[in-house]
Amino acid sequence: MKEITIALMGNPNVGKTSLFNALTGAHQYVANWPGVTVEKKTGILKWKDYNVNVVDLPGIYTLNAKSIDEQVARDYLVNEKPDVIFNIIDGTNLRRNLYLTIQIIETGIKTVLIVNQMDEVKNLDIKIDTRELSKRLGIQVVETIATKGINVDDLMKFVFVQNEKTKYMIYPDDLENKFSSIQDLISKNQNLRSFPSRWLSIALEEKDSYAMSIAQKAGINLVNFSDKDIPLKIAKARYDFIDSIVKQIEVRPKEMWTLTDALDHVFTHKVLGIPIFISVMWMIFEFTFSVSMPLSDLLSKGFDTLGSYAHSIPGWFGSFIGDGLISGVGSVLTFVPLIFFLFFSMGILEDSGYMSRAAFLIDRIMHRFKLSGRAFIPLLLGFGCNASAIMTTRTLEGEKERLVSVLINPFATCSARLPIYVVLSAAFFGSLGGFAIFSIYLISIFVALTMAVVFNFILKNKENSPFIIEMPRYKLPTARGLGIYTWSRGKHFLKKAGGIILGATAVVWLLSNLPPNSSIGNSFAAQIGKTISPILAPLGFDWHVTLSLIFGGVAKEVTVTTLGTFANGNIESFLPTILNPVTAYALMLFALLYIPCAATQATMKMETGSYKWPIFSVIWSLSLAYATAFVFEKIAYLVI
């Protein structure tokens, strides 16, 4: 079969992900771009006799790259040269989106312009002449509503349609003459022939750092590009060209009060906004727990039944399957519905457009802690997974702010810790269990922000980057989009259960049953736990808890599987024999604050480029966890 590559490009919030999902469906693969931790999404589309590789590039506003997202997108176009670019734009905001379109066309790569969100265009009574837009730009233009699905055949046929030879003038003659002379210079240089000459000539005049480095390596004298006014002239010429196009192809009604305007008047209100945000988060927790717990109970009964069957197998093998694997892994897998519903709820916030409003609201608070509202997004994503959330700190501009954001992220209580909270709350707090868990999340945010102040002081960080964010229109999330979002994030939990958690559970069972014919109190596990438990004895934690926390350092879920192995599947009955309500809540605090998991530590090292900061994080968080749990217990026993 023939093979082609299509790159999806566009501004943030134009529906690029919806189009990617519509094209590739379940055939998606997520990795990282080589050398950086920005997420790389690729997918496969089978169309007629073609294998189509679809690459979803990060959402950007310009190819004049400053952030790592922009660098990734620019480098891919310049160096990888896809066969076709699908440039997705928001039909309700042509003026902003077409700036990137002009830069993409200048790379010389075949471009299909996809005017998305045409349902919103119609709702706002905006008229767009896409045929005239195609003539003016000299490329194919397609109208779509990606969230409602697309006709792949109608879209793909434009890949093979030849563009008309349209000659349009964007830049004045003096600039064009400069570009032509540079292109002649590029064509004569062997080292530059692999780069798009039109793009490179313009980028050099714009003083683009990447283009300048390319030219310098090729031996071109950079003194020729010293006119400081030219970048402004280029930008002005582009915007003038865009304005002339929009005036000819777009008809807008007079200013009107839209639904987004009305909702924003309430949701981003300087007084009501924060209480509404807290209420929304509370509703998410209530929804997550109330809907998921019946399914978790059903799974728990299923694993109990499986465990009973396994115990009928004679000898150590039946014990290993029943008490080790089924009881241990089952104690975590019962929380799969809870994890998936949590990600489902977060997907609703993100797809509806509310997540951007939340970051905007928190910006004022974050500034008091020497962070921008942009740093709130990685912190919020940390409630899903700290490792992946730390990767998103690449969007922060200031190095010190980024480092602070990396260091505080492990204090955002990730979904892997949720099974610990749920088990302890169910065993000790009854009807107040939901409130106990919610309080841990509030403490998590408080600690993270407090540590931001401390780390800013240590690093002597006195600046934080300004927060600029685009507010997308509110929209109803689609079932398909939510399904893909929930599965792509929740499946990592299942992978851990099949890998790290399964392996750790097997190790715990072996340690608990060796030497042969010895009681669990005399096992290797007990010996290891009892050796270390004096350190945690002041917190009221015995050797069972100590050993579970040690294994939990690899992956937080293993804390529950370890206790589940000791409990022979009946963990809620076992916990009151080793803890009381005060020490149980102290354990929840300790699990919140103590060392980041192995994956998070590895990500911290990769992001900071040094082992110093992961080691610092381990020592700092462990000390903070110990001190917090100790002080809490002393105060709690005085009050009680």
C-alpha positions as CSV (number, residue, x, y, z in Angstrom):
1,M,0.0,0.0,0.0
2,K,1.0,3.6,-0.6
3,E,1.9,5.7,2.5
4,I,1.5,9.4,3.1
5,T,1.9,11.6,6.2
6,I,-0.6,14.3,7.2
7,A,0.3,16.8,10.0
8,L,-2.5,18.5,11.9
9,M,-1.7,22.1,12.8
10,G,-3.6,25.0,14.3
11,N,-4.1,27.4,17.2
12,P,-5.2,26.0,20.6
13,N,-8.9,25.3,21.0
14,V,-9.8,25.1,17.3
15,G,-11.0,21.5,17.4
16,K,-7.7,19.9,16.3
17,T,-8.1,17.0,18.8
18,S,-11.7,16.3,17.7
19,L,-10.5,16.1,14.1
20,F,-7.7,13.8,15.0
21,N,-10.1,11.5,16.9
22,A,-12.5,11.6,14.0
23,L,-9.8,10.6,11.5
24,T,-7.9,8.0,13.6
25,G,-10.5,6.6,16.1
26,A,-8.9,4.1,18.4
27,H,-5.8,3.7,16.2
28,Q,-3.8,6.3,18.2
29,Y,-0.4,6.1,19.8
30,V,1.0,8.5,22.4
31,A,4.7,8.9,23.1
32,N,7.1,11.9,23.5
33,W,8.9,13.8,20.8
34,P,12.6,12.9,20.6
35,G,14.6,14.9,23.1
36,V,11.7,16.6,24.8
37,T,8.7,15.6,27.0
38,V,6.0,17.2,24.9
39,E,3.3,14.6,24.1
40,K,3.4,13.2,20.6
41,K,0.2,11.9,19.3
42,T,0.1,9.8,16.1
43,G,-2.6,7.8,14.5
44,I,-3.3,5.5,11.5
45,L,-6.0,6.0,8.9
46,K,-6.7,3.4,6.2
47,W,-8.1,5.2,3.2
48,K,-8.5,3.4,-0.1
49,D,-5.1,2.0,-1.0
50,Y,-3.2,4.4,1.3
51,N,-1.8,4.0,4.8
52,V,-2.2,7.5,6.2
53,N,0.0,8.5,9.2
54,V,-1.7,11.3,11.0
55,V,0.5,13.4,13.3
56,D,-1.2,15.8,15.8
57,L,1.2,18.7,16.4
58,P,0.9,20.9,19.5
59,G,-1.5,23.8,19.3
60,I,0.5,27.0,18.6
61,Y,-0.1,30.6,17.4
62,T,3.1,31.1,15.4
63,L,6.1,29.4,13.8
64,N,8.4,32.0,15.4
65,A,9.1,29.5,18.2
66,K,9.7,30.5,21.8
67,S,8.0,27.8,23.8
68,I,8.9,24.1,23.5
69,D,5.5,23.4,21.9
70,E,6.2,25.9,19.1
71,Q,9.7,24.5,18.6
72,V,8.3,21.0,18.2
73,A,5.8,22.0,15.6
74,R,8.2,24.2,13.7
75,D,11.0,21.6,13.7
76,Y,8.7,18.9,12.5
77,L,7.5,21.0,9.5
78,V,11.0,22.1,8.6
79,N,12.9,18.9,9.1
80,E,10.4,16.1,8.7
81,K,8.4,17.7,5.8
82,P,5.0,15.9,6.0
83,D,3.3,15.3,2.6
84,V,0.3,17.4,3.6
85,I,-0.7,19.8,6.4
86,F,-4.3,20.0,7.6
87,N,-4.4,23.5,9.0
88,I,-7.4,23.7,11.3
89,I,-8.8,27.1,12.0
90,D,-11.8,28.4,14.1
91,G,-14.4,29.7,11.7
92,T,-15.5,32.2,14.3
93,N,-12.1,33.8,14.6
94,L,-10.5,34.0,11.2
95,R,-8.4,37.1,11.9
96,R,-6.4,35.4,14.7
97,N,-6.1,32.0,13.0
98,L,-5.0,33.0,9.5
99,Y,-1.6,34.4,10.8
100,L,-0.4,30.9,11.4
101,T,-1.9,29.8,8.0
102,I,0.2,32.3,6.1
103,Q,3.4,31.0,7.9
104,I,2.5,27.4,7.1
105,I,1.9,28.2,3.4
106,E,5.4,29.9,3.3
107,T,7.0,26.6,4.2
108,G,6.0,25.3,0.7
109,I,4.3,22.2,2.1
110,K,0.9,21.3,0.5
111,T,-1.7,22.8,2.8
112,V,-5.4,22.1,3.1
113,L,-7.2,24.7,5.2
114,I,-10.0,23.3,7.3
115,V,-12.5,25.8,8.6
116,N,-13.9,24.1,11.7
117,Q,-16.7,24.8,14.1
118,M,-19.1,25.8,11.3
119,D,-22.0,25.0,13.5
120,E,-20.9,27.9,15.8
121,V,-20.4,30.1,12.7
122,K,-24.0,29.4,11.8
123,N,-25.3,30.0,15.3
124,L,-23.6,33.4,15.5
125,D,-25.1,34.2,12.1
126,I,-21.6,34.7,10.5
127,K,-21.3,34.3,6.7
128,I,-18.0,33.0,5.3
129,D,-17.3,32.7,1.6
130,T,-14.8,29.8,1.7
131,R,-14.6,29.6,-2.1
132,E,-13.3,33.1,-2.2
133,L,-11.0,32.3,0.7
134,S,-9.5,29.4,-1.3
135,K,-8.9,31.7,-4.3
136,R,-7.3,34.4,-2.2
137,L,-4.9,32.0,-0.5
138,G,-4.3,29.6,-3.4
139,I,-5.0,26.5,-1.3
140,Q,-8.0,24.1,-0.8
141,V,-10.5,25.1,1.8
142,V,-12.9,22.7,3.5
143,E,-15.7,23.4,6.0
144,T,-16.1,20.9,8.9
145,I,-17.8,20.3,12.2
146,A,-15.3,18.0,13.8
147,T,-17.2,17.3,17.0
148,K,-20.1,15.9,15.0
149,G,-17.9,13.6,12.9
150,I,-16.7,14.2,9.4
151,N,-16.8,12.4,6.1
152,V,-13.3,11.2,5.7
153,D,-13.7,10.6,2.0
154,D,-14.8,14.3,1.5
155,L,-11.8,15.5,3.5
156,M,-9.1,13.1,2.0
157,K,-9.9,13.9,-1.6
158,F,-8.6,17.4,-1.1
159,V,-5.2,15.9,-0.3
160,F,-4.8,15.0,-4.0
161,V,-6.3,18.1,-5.6
162,Q,-3.8,20.4,-7.2
163,N,-3.9,23.9,-5.9
164,E,-4.5,26.7,-8.4
165,K,-1.5,28.8,-9.4
166,T,-2.6,31.8,-7.5
167,K,-0.2,34.8,-7.2
168,Y,-1.1,36.9,-4.2
169,M,1.0,39.7,-2.7
170,I,1.4,40.0,1.0
171,Y,4.6,41.9,1.4
172,P,5.6,45.2,-0.2
173,D,8.2,45.2,-3.0
174,D,11.1,46.2,-0.9
175,L,10.6,43.2,1.4
176,E,10.0,40.8,-1.5
177,N,13.3,42.0,-3.1
178,K,15.1,41.2,0.2
179,F,13.5,37.7,0.3
180,S,14.4,37.0,-3.3
181,S,18.1,37.9,-2.8
182,I,18.2,35.7,0.3
183,Q,16.6,32.8,-1.6
184,D,19.2,33.1,-4.3
185,L,21.9,32.9,-1.6
186,I,20.2,29.8,-0.1
187,S,19.9,28.0,-3.4
188,K,23.7,28.4,-3.9
189,N,24.5,27.0,-0.5
190,Q,24.7,23.2,-0.4
191,N,24.0,23.1,3.3
192,L,20.7,24.9,3.0
193,R,19.0,23.2,0.1
194,S,17.1,20.8,2.4
195,F,15.3,23.7,4.1
196,P,12.3,25.5,2.6
197,S,13.9,28.6,0.9
198,R,10.9,30.9,1.2
199,W,10.4,30.1,4.8
200,L,14.1,30.4,5.6
201,S,14.5,33.8,3.8
202,I,11.5,35.3,5.7
203,A,12.5,33.8,9.0
204,L,16.1,35.2,8.7
205,E,14.7,38.7,8.2
206,E,12.4,38.1,11.2
207,K,15.5,37.4,13.3
208,D,14.2,33.9,14.1
209,S,16.8,32.3,16.4
210,Y,16.4,28.8,14.8
211,A,16.8,30.2,11.3
212,M,19.8,32.3,12.3
213,S,21.5,29.2,13.8
214,I,20.9,27.3,10.5
215,A,22.4,30.2,8.5
216,Q,25.3,30.6,10.9
217,K,26.2,26.9,10.6
218,A,26.0,27.2,6.8
219,G,28.5,30.1,6.9
220,I,26.1,32.9,5.9
221,N,27.0,36.4,7.3
222,L,24.3,37.3,9.8
223,V,25.3,41.0,9.6
224,N,23.1,41.3,6.5
225,F,20.1,40.8,8.8
226,S,20.6,43.6,11.3
227,D,17.6,45.8,10.4
228,K,15.5,45.8,13.5
229,D,12.4,47.3,11.8
230,I,11.9,44.5,9.3
231,P,10.2,42.0,11.7
232,L,7.6,44.6,12.5
233,K,7.1,45.3,8.8
234,I,6.6,41.6,8.1
235,A,4.0,41.2,10.9
236,K,2.2,44.3,9.8
237,A,2.1,43.1,6.2
238,R,0.6,39.8,7.2
239,Y,-2.1,41.4,9.4
240,D,-2.9,43.9,6.6
241,F,-3.3,41.0,4.2
242,I,-5.5,39.1,6.6
243,D,-7.7,42.2,7.2
244,S,-8.2,42.6,3.5
245,I,-9.2,39.0,3.1
246,V,-11.6,38.9,6.1
247,K,-13.3,42.1,4.8
248,Q,-14.0,40.4,1.5
249,I,-15.1,36.9,2.6
250,E,-16.8,37.4,6.0
251,V,-20.0,39.1,7.0
252,R,-20.7,39.5,10.7
253,P,-23.9,40.7,12.5
254,K,-23.7,43.6,14.8
255,E,-22.3,42.9,18.3
256,M,-24.5,40.5,20.2
257,W,-24.6,39.0,23.7
258,T,-23.7,35.3,23.2
259,L,-24.3,32.4,25.6
260,T,-20.5,32.3,26.3
261,D,-20.6,36.0,27.3
262,A,-23.5,35.3,29.6
263,L,-21.9,32.3,31.3
264,D,-18.5,34.0,31.6
265,H,-20.3,36.9,33.3
266,V,-21.1,34.5,36.1
267,F,-18.3,31.8,36.0
268,T,-15.4,34.3,35.9
269,H,-17.0,36.8,38.3
270,K,-14.4,38.3,40.7
271,V,-16.6,37.4,43.7
272,L,-18.7,34.5,42.6
273,G,-16.1,32.7,40.4
274,I,-14.0,31.1,43.2
275,P,-17.1,29.7,45.2
276,I,-18.5,28.4,41.9
277,F,-15.2,26.7,41.1
278,I,-15.0,25.1,44.6
279,S,-18.7,23.9,44.1
280,V,-17.9,22.4,40.7
281,M,-14.9,20.5,42.2
282,W,-17.1,19.3,45.1
283,M,-19.8,18.1,42.6
284,I,-17.1,16.2,40.7
285,F,-16.1,14.3,43.8
286,E,-19.7,13.6,44.8
287,F,-20.5,12.4,41.3
288,T,-17.3,10.3,41.1
289,F,-17.9,8.5,44.4
290,S,-21.6,8.1,44.3
291,V,-21.6,6.6,40.8
292,S,-18.5,4.5,41.1
293,M,-18.9,2.9,44.5
294,P,-21.7,0.5,43.6
295,L,-19.5,-0.8,40.7
296,S,-16.5,-1.0,43.0
297,D,-18.5,-3.0,45.5
298,L,-19.6,-5.3,42.7
299,L,-16.0,-5.8,41.6
300,S,-14.9,-6.4,45.2
301,K,-17.5,-9.2,45.5
302,G,-16.3,-10.7,42.3
303,F,-12.7,-10.8,43.4
304,D,-13.8,-12.3,46.8
305,T,-15.6,-15.1,44.8
306,L,-12.5,-15.6,42.6
307,G,-10.3,-15.8,45.8
308,S,-12.6,-18.4,47.3
309,Y,-12.2,-20.6,44.2
310,A,-8.5,-20.1,44.2
311,H,-8.3,-21.3,47.9
312,S,-9.7,-24.6,46.8
313,I,-6.5,-25.3,44.9
314,P,-4.3,-27.3,47.3
315,G,-0.9,-26.2,48.5
316,W,1.1,-23.0,48.1
317,F,-0.1,-22.3,44.6
318,G,-3.7,-21.8,45.7
319,S,-2.5,-19.5,48.4
320,F,-0.4,-17.6,46.0
321,I,-3.3,-17.1,43.5
322,G,-5.9,-16.4,46.2
323,D,-4.1,-14.5,48.9
324,G,-1.4,-13.0,46.8
325,L,-2.5,-12.1,43.3
326,I,-6.3,-11.9,43.6
327,S,-6.5,-10.3,47.0
328,G,-3.5,-8.0,46.3
329,V,-4.3,-6.8,42.8
330,G,-8.0,-7.1,43.3
331,S,-7.8,-4.6,46.2
332,V,-6.6,-2.0,43.7
333,L,-8.6,-3.0,40.6
334,T,-11.9,-2.5,42.6
335,F,-11.1,1.2,42.3
336,V,-10.9,1.2,38.5
337,P,-14.5,2.6,38.2
338,L,-13.6,5.4,40.5
339,I,-10.4,6.3,38.6
340,F,-12.3,6.2,35.2
341,F,-15.2,8.3,36.5
342,L,-12.7,10.9,37.9
343,F,-11.0,11.2,34.5
344,F,-14.4,11.3,32.8
345,S,-15.4,14.3,35.0
346,M,-12.1,16.1,34.3
347,G,-12.7,15.5,30.6
348,I,-16.1,17.3,30.9
349,L,-14.3,20.3,32.4
350,E,-11.7,20.3,29.7
351,D,-13.9,19.7,26.7
352,S,-16.6,22.2,27.8
353,G,-14.1,25.0,28.1
354,Y,-14.4,25.5,31.8
355,M,-10.8,24.4,32.6
356,S,-9.4,27.6,31.0
357,R,-11.8,29.7,33.2
358,A,-10.6,27.8,36.3
359,A,-7.0,28.7,35.4
360,F,-8.0,32.3,34.9
361,L,-9.8,32.5,38.2
362,I,-6.9,31.0,40.1
363,D,-4.4,33.3,38.5
364,R,-4.8,36.0,41.1
365,I,-4.3,33.6,43.9
366,M,-1.3,32.0,42.2
367,H,0.4,35.3,41.8
368,R,0.5,35.7,45.6
369,F,2.5,32.5,45.6
370,K,4.9,33.7,42.9
371,L,3.3,31.5,40.3
372,S,1.2,32.4,37.3
373,G,-2.2,30.9,36.4
374,R,-0.4,28.9,33.8
375,A,1.3,26.9,36.6
376,F,-2.2,26.0,37.9
377,I,-2.9,23.8,34.9
378,P,0.0,21.4,35.6
379,L,-1.0,21.4,39.3
380,L,-4.6,20.5,38.4
381,L,-3.4,17.8,36.0
382,G,-1.3,16.4,38.9
383,F,-4.6,15.2,40.5
384,G,-4.6,12.7,37.6
385,C,-0.9,11.8,37.4
386,N,2.1,13.7,38.7
387,A,4.5,12.3,36.2
388,S,2.5,13.4,33.1
389,A,1.6,16.7,34.8
390,I,5.2,17.6,35.4
391,M,5.8,17.2,31.6
392,T,3.3,20.0,31.0
393,T,5.4,22.5,32.9
394,R,7.4,22.9,29.7
395,T,4.8,25.6,28.7
396,L,6.1,27.8,31.5
397,E,8.5,30.5,30.3
398,G,10.5,31.3,33.4
399,E,13.1,28.6,34.4
400,K,12.8,29.2,38.1
401,E,9.0,29.2,38.0
402,R,9.1,26.0,36.0
403,L,11.4,24.4,38.5
404,V,9.1,25.4,41.4
405,S,6.2,24.0,39.5
406,V,8.0,20.7,39.1
407,L,8.9,20.5,42.8
408,I,5.4,21.3,44.1
409,N,3.6,19.0,41.7
410,P,4.1,15.8,43.7
411,F,2.1,17.5,46.5
412,A,-1.0,17.4,44.2
413,T,-2.5,14.2,45.3
414,C,-2.6,11.9,42.2
415,S,-5.2,9.3,41.3
416,A,-2.8,6.5,42.4
417,R,-3.2,7.7,46.1
418,L,-7.0,7.6,45.8
419,P,-7.4,3.9,46.6
420,I,-5.5,4.5,49.9
421,Y,-7.9,7.3,50.9
422,V,-10.9,5.3,50.0
423,V,-9.9,2.2,51.9
424,L,-9.0,4.1,55.0
425,S,-12.1,6.3,54.8
426,A,-14.4,3.3,54.4
427,A,-12.8,1.5,57.3
428,F,-12.8,4.4,59.8
429,F,-15.0,7.3,58.8
430,G,-18.2,5.8,57.5
431,S,-20.6,8.5,56.2
432,L,-17.9,11.1,56.7
433,G,-15.6,9.3,54.3
434,G,-16.3,11.6,51.4
435,F,-15.6,14.7,53.5
436,A,-12.4,13.1,54.8
437,I,-11.1,12.5,51.2
438,F,-12.2,16.0,50.1
439,S,-10.3,17.5,53.0
440,I,-7.1,15.7,51.9
441,Y,-7.5,17.3,48.4
442,L,-7.9,20.7,50.0
443,I,-4.8,20.1,52.2
444,S,-3.0,19.0,49.1
445,I,-3.6,22.3,47.3
446,F,-2.7,24.3,50.5
447,V,0.6,22.4,50.9
448,A,1.5,22.8,47.2
449,L,0.9,26.5,47.3
450,T,2.7,26.9,50.6
451,M,5.7,25.0,49.3
452,A,5.7,27.3,46.2
453,V,6.4,30.2,48.6
454,V,9.2,28.2,50.3
455,F,10.8,27.1,47.1
456,N,10.6,30.5,45.6
457,F,12.4,31.9,48.6
458,I,15.1,29.1,48.4
459,L,15.6,29.7,44.7
460,K,15.4,33.5,45.1
461,N,12.7,33.6,42.4
462,K,11.3,37.1,42.3
463,E,9.6,37.0,38.9
464,N,6.6,35.1,37.5
465,S,5.6,35.1,33.9
466,P,2.5,37.0,32.8
467,F,-0.5,34.7,32.3
468,I,-2.2,34.9,28.9
469,I,-4.8,32.3,28.0
470,E,-7.4,32.0,25.4
471,M,-11.0,31.5,26.5
472,P,-12.6,29.0,24.2
473,R,-16.4,29.1,23.7
474,Y,-18.4,26.8,25.9
475,K,-19.6,23.7,24.2
476,L,-21.2,20.4,25.0
477,P,-18.6,17.6,25.2
478,T,-19.2,14.7,22.8
479,A,-19.5,11.1,24.0
480,R,-16.8,10.0,21.5
481,G,-14.4,12.7,22.7
482,L,-15.0,11.9,26.4
483,G,-14.6,8.2,25.8
484,I,-11.2,8.7,24.1
485,Y,-10.1,11.2,26.8
486,T,-11.1,8.9,29.6
487,W,-9.6,5.7,28.1
488,S,-6.3,7.3,27.1
489,R,-5.7,8.4,30.7
490,G,-7.3,5.6,32.6
491,K,-5.6,2.8,30.7
492,H,-2.3,3.7,32.4
493,F,-3.9,2.7,35.7
494,L,-4.7,-0.7,34.2
495,K,-1.2,-1.1,32.7
496,K,0.3,-0.5,36.2
497,A,-2.0,-3.1,37.6
498,G,-0.8,-5.6,35.0
499,G,2.9,-4.7,35.5
500,I,4.2,-2.9,38.5
501,I,1.4,-3.8,40.9
502,L,1.2,-7.4,39.9
503,G,5.0,-7.8,40.3
504,A,5.0,-6.0,43.7
505,T,2.1,-8.1,44.9
506,A,4.0,-11.3,44.0
507,V,7.1,-10.1,45.9
508,V,5.0,-9.1,49.0
509,W,3.3,-12.6,49.0
510,L,6.7,-14.4,48.8
511,L,8.2,-12.3,51.6
512,S,5.1,-13.0,53.7
513,N,5.3,-16.8,53.2
514,L,9.1,-17.3,53.5
515,P,10.7,-19.0,55.3
516,P,8.4,-22.0,54.5
517,N,6.0,-23.1,57.2
518,S,6.5,-19.9,59.2
519,S,3.7,-17.6,60.4
520,I,3.4,-14.2,58.8
521,G,4.7,-12.6,62.0
522,N,8.0,-14.4,61.6
523,S,8.2,-14.0,57.8
524,F,10.8,-12.1,55.9
525,A,8.2,-9.4,55.3
526,A,7.7,-9.0,59.1
527,Q,11.5,-9.0,59.7
528,I,12.0,-6.2,57.1
529,G,9.0,-4.2,58.5
530,K,10.0,-4.7,62.1
531,T,13.5,-3.6,61.4
532,I,12.4,-0.3,59.9
533,S,9.1,0.3,61.9
534,P,10.8,1.9,64.9
535,I,11.4,5.0,62.7
536,L,7.6,5.3,62.1
537,A,6.6,4.0,65.5
538,P,6.1,7.6,66.9
539,L,3.4,8.0,64.2
540,G,1.5,4.9,65.4
541,F,2.4,2.9,62.3
542,D,3.3,-0.8,62.9
543,W,5.4,-3.0,60.6
544,H,2.5,-3.8,58.3
545,V,2.0,-0.1,57.5
546,T,5.7,0.5,57.3
547,L,6.3,-2.2,54.7
548,S,3.3,-1.1,52.7
549,L,4.7,2.5,52.6
550,I,8.1,1.2,51.5
551,F,6.5,-0.7,48.6
552,G,4.2,2.3,47.9
553,G,7.3,4.3,47.1
554,V,7.5,2.4,43.8
555,A,3.8,3.0,42.9
556,K,1.3,4.4,45.4
557,E,-1.4,1.8,44.6
558,V,1.0,-0.9,45.9
559,T,0.4,0.5,49.5
560,V,-3.2,-0.9,49.3
561,T,-2.1,-4.2,47.6
562,T,0.4,-4.8,50.3
563,L,-2.1,-4.3,53.1
564,G,-4.6,-6.4,51.0
565,T,-2.1,-9.3,50.9
566,F,-1.7,-9.2,54.7
567,A,-5.5,-8.9,55.1
568,N,-6.3,-12.0,52.9
569,G,-8.7,-10.0,51.0
570,N,-10.8,-8.5,53.9
571,I,-8.9,-5.2,54.2
572,E,-11.7,-3.2,55.9
573,S,-11.8,-5.7,58.8
574,F,-8.0,-5.9,59.0
575,L,-7.2,-2.2,59.2
576,P,-8.9,-1.5,62.6
577,T,-6.6,-4.1,64.1
578,I,-3.5,-2.1,63.3
579,L,-4.8,1.5,63.1
580,N,-7.4,3.8,64.8
581,P,-9.2,6.8,63.3
582,V,-6.5,9.3,64.3
583,T,-3.6,7.2,62.9
584,A,-5.7,6.3,59.9
585,Y,-6.1,10.0,59.0
586,A,-2.4,10.5,59.8
587,L,-1.6,7.7,57.3
588,M,-3.7,9.5,54.7
589,L,-1.7,12.7,55.3
590,F,1.6,10.7,55.2
591,A,0.6,9.0,51.9
592,L,-0.3,12.5,50.5
593,L,3.1,14.0,51.3
594,Y,5.8,11.4,51.3
595,I,8.1,10.5,48.5
596,P,7.0,10.8,44.8
597,C,6.6,7.5,43.1
598,A,9.4,6.1,40.9
599,A,7.8,7.3,37.6
600,T,7.5,10.9,39.0
601,Q,11.1,10.9,40.2
602,A,12.3,9.7,36.8
603,T,10.3,12.5,35.1
604,M,11.7,15.1,37.5
605,K,15.2,14.0,36.6
606,M,14.4,14.2,32.9
607,E,12.8,17.6,33.2
608,T,15.4,19.2,35.4
609,G,18.4,17.4,33.8
610,S,19.8,16.6,37.2
611,Y,19.5,13.9,40.0
612,K,19.8,16.7,42.5
613,W,16.2,17.8,42.4
614,P,14.6,14.3,42.6
615,I,16.8,13.5,45.6
616,F,15.9,16.9,47.1
617,S,12.2,16.2,46.6
618,V,12.4,12.8,48.2
619,I,14.2,14.1,51.3
620,W,12.0,17.2,51.6
621,S,8.7,15.4,51.1
622,L,9.6,12.6,53.5
623,S,10.5,15.0,56.2
624,L,7.4,17.1,55.6
625,A,5.2,14.0,55.7
626,Y,6.7,12.8,59.0
627,A,6.4,16.2,60.6
628,T,2.8,16.8,59.4
629,A,1.6,13.3,60.6
630,F,3.3,13.7,63.9
631,V,2.0,17.2,64.7
632,F,-1.5,16.1,63.5
633,E,-1.6,13.2,65.9
634,K,-0.4,15.2,68.9
635,I,-3.1,17.8,68.3
636,A,-5.8,15.2,67.5
637,Y,-5.1,13.3,70.8
638,L,-5.2,16.5,72.8
639,V,-8.6,17.5,71.3
640,I,-10.0,14.0,71.5
